[in-house]
Amino acid sequence: MSDTIVCLAADHNGVGLKAKIKASLVKAGIRALDLGPYTSETSVDYIDYAQLVGTLIQNGDCDRGILICGTGIGMSISANKLPKVRAAVVHNYESAGKCREHNDANVLCLGAWICTDDENIEICRLWLAEKFGERRHVRRVERIAPDPRGKVVFTNGIFDILHQGHLDLLKWSRNLGDRLVVGINSDASARALKGEGRPVNSQDNRRAVLQALRCVDEVVIFEELRPTELISMLHPAIVVKGGEWLAQQVRAQDEIPDDVEIKIFPFVKGYSSTTIIGKIKSGESAVPAVEPTARIA
């Protein structure tokens, strides 16, 4: 069973196709959440169902969404009004893959009148199978629907075992702007930095955990040891680093442009993934010993 959760909805024109697509998803081992409607006999407003799916995507309750109406156009217009939703109308096989690879489309809008049921099912399969080409296209995607104030904040790290120091850094970073993009080292570059046995958690697991945090808007995996190229592509307003660095050191080593502001997060003493891993291996508790409270008889 796949970990991906796909939510589906339609208007009265797409009820039959929705049922077939759901069956194909279940057969493929993908968790499918059918949000209705369940009969084509009653006319409904596509806007309501587009907003329902869009809200689940926006809140992170579903990974992908599929919307169906006569053409898919009304659904896409409605869904795209919600933040974090990138809904694409797709009527052919090539666009099914390209809207994922190039645009990171997280909602697929189909036209029950435009393509046959079998064609729409194949479009879904291709769309779900394609990955976002984040290294090439992340800069453009970040510019599609910026926050009204548009200040993007960037920070990076391995984030192998998430701890309180990480959470404090991420929440602090998010409060500096409107969107927080986190760059994480790939498994290969994390191993090069930390040595054999690291990372403990794979890049996909680390990304999933970070992406689930309310303060994080996007997570991007990069292969290099330093995020120089990624910062150049994103060109954020602010780059945040931990307190062990000075701003001028960060700018020099990561080759950060002069018009990008650098903020140093105060070092949180006592928190380290390396230290935690060492304690786990040695069997030492990471929690300080506390004397038991005396009970009153």
N, C-alpha and C positions, 0 to 999 in steps of 0.2 A: 504494500500500500504506500503510495506517494504521500509525502508530508504536505504537498501543495493542496490548498483549499480553494476551489473554484465556485463562486456563487453565480447563479443563473437567474435571469428574469426576462420577461417579454411583455408585449402587449397581446391583444387578442389575435393578432395576425401571426404570432410566432409560437403559440402554445404547442402545437404539434411538433415543430422542429425542436423546440426546447426539450421536450420529452426524449426525442431521439438522441440529441446531443448528450443529455444527462446519462442515458443508457450507455453511450459509447465511452464516456468518461469513467463511469463505474467499472465497465469491462476492462478498461486500461489501468485500473487500480488507483484512480484519482478521486479524491473526496469531493463530492459535488453537493452543493447546497442550493436547492430549488426554492426560490423566493416567490414563485407564482407569476401570473395567475395559472390556474389549473384547468380552466375551461375556456373555450373560444366562443362560447355562446353569449357572453356578456362583454360589451365594449368597455375597455379601460383606457386610462390616459398613460401613455408611455412615459411621461415626465415623472410620475410617481415611482415607477419601477426603476428608472434610470437613477433617480436620487437615492433609492434604497440600496442599490448595488454600489453606487458611488460612495455612500456614507460608510459602508463596510470596508471598502478599499481604503478610504481616507483614514479610518480609525485603525487600520491594520488587522481587522478581524478576518479578512480573506486576502489571499495572495493575488488572485486574478478574478476578473469578472467577465461574464458573457451576457450581452444584451441583444435581444432580437425584436425587430419590428418589421414593417413591410420592406423598408430600404436600409434600415440601420442608421439613417442620417439623423432623425429626430432624437434617437437614443443618444447618439454621440454628442450632439449639441447640448443636451440636457446634462449628461454625465460630466462633460468637460467644464462645467461651471463650478464643480467642487474642487478644492485644493487637493493636490497629490494625485488626481485622476488624470490619466492620459488615455483617452478613449479613441480608438481608430476604427473607422468604417472600412471593412475589407470585403471585396467581391471577387478576389482572384488569389491564386496560390502564391504568387510572387510577393504580393503585398502582405500576406500573412506572416512570412518570415521577416520581411524588411521592417515592418512596423515594430517588431520586437528588437531586432538587431540595431536599428538606427534610432528609434524613438522610445524604446523601453515602454511600449504601450502595455498598460496593465488591465485595460478593459477592451474587449473585442466586440464590435457592433456588427451584426449580420443582418442581411436583407432576405427575408423569407420569400419575397417576390422576385428577387434578382437571381439567386442561384438555386440549384436543386438541393434537396436535403443531403444527398451524398456529397455534393460539392462543399456545402457548408460544414459538414462533419469533417471533411478532409482539411478545410481551412482551419478549423479548431485544432486538429492534430498538429498541423505544421506550426501554428502560432504557439501552442504550449511547448513544443519541442525546441523552439529557437531560444537562444540566450541573448541577452543584451550585450552588444559590443562596447562595453563601458569605457574601455581605454580610448577608443576612437571617437565616441559620440557623447560622452558624459558632459562635456562643456556646453554643447548645443542643447542637450536635454535640460540642463540646469537653467537655461535662458528661456525656455518655452513658457513657463508660468511662474515667474518670480513673485515673491511676496511683495505687497504694495510698497514696502520700504526697500526691499531688494538687497539687504545686506547679508551676504553669505559669509559664514565663519567656517574655517577649516582647521581640523586637528588630525593627528595621525599617531599610529602606534601599532603594536602587535595585538594588544588586548587579549592575551591568551587565557588567563583566568580573571574574570571581571571581579574587582573588589571596590571597596568604598572610595579609594583614591581615584579610581577611574570614573566612578559615578559623579564624584564632586567636580572633576575636571570637565566632564561632558555637560553637566548642568550649568556650570559656570560659563562654559564656552557658548552654549545656546543662548544664554541671557545677554550676550554681547551683540547679537544680531537677530536676524529674522529666520535664517535657515542654517542648520549645522550639517556639514558634510564631513564624514569621518573616513579617512584613508587607512586601510589596514594592510600590513605586509602579507604577501602571499606566503604559503607554507614554505616555499623554497627560500625566499628572502629572509623569513623569520628564522629558519634553520641556519642560514649563513651568519645572521647576527647573534643568535643565542647558542648555537651549537647543536650537536646531535641530541635527539630526544625532545626537541622543541620544534614546533609548538605542540603542546599537549592536545589542543583542540584544532581541528582543521579550519581552513580559511572559510569554508561555507558555514560551519557551525559558529565561528566567531562573528561572521557577518550577520547571521540570523539573530543571535543574541543582541547585538548592538542595534539592529534594525527594529527590534521589538521595544526599545526604550522610547518613551514619549518625547524625550529631548533631542533625539536623533532623527534627522530628516532623510538622510541618504548615507549609505556605506559603499565605498569603492575599494576594490582590491587592487593593489599595485605590485608589480614584480620586482622593481628596483629596490636597492637598500634604502635609498632616500626618496622622498616624494617630490623631488624637484620637477619632474615632467608633469606630474598630476597637478601640482600647484600652478604651473604655467598654463595648463589647459583650463583649469577652473577659474583662475585669477580671482580668488576670493577677496573680500574687503579686509578680512582679518585672518591671521594664522595664529593659532594658540599652541604653545609648547609648555612642557612641565618645568618646574622651578629650578631644575638642575642646570638649565641653560641661560645664557644672557642673550638679550635680543639681537645684539650685533653678531654673536656667534651663530645663531639660528639663520639670520639673513645670509651670512657668508656660506655656511655649509650646505644649505638647501637652495642657494641661489635665488632667493625671493626678491622680486622686483621692489624698487624703492617706494612705489605707490601703494604697496600692501602693508597694512599695519600689523605689527607683531605684538602679541600679548603673552606675558609669561604667567602661567598659573602657579600660585604659591605651592611649594612642595608639601605634600601630605606625608608626614613622617610615619613610618611604621607599616606602610603598605607597599607591597612588591609581589608581583606574580612569581618571580624567581624564589623569593623567600618562602612564599606559601607552598610552592612545589617542593622545596627542600624540606619543609616541616612535614609535609605529607609523606615523603619518602622515608624520613627518619622516624615517623610515628609520633612526632611531637605535636601537641595540640597548639593550634593557632590562637586559642582563647586563653587569656590569663587566668591562672588559678584563683578561685574566690572561696573564701572561708564560708562554710554552710551557715545559714542563719539559724540561730537557736530557736527551738520550738517551745511554746508555752504549754505546759502540761495542763 
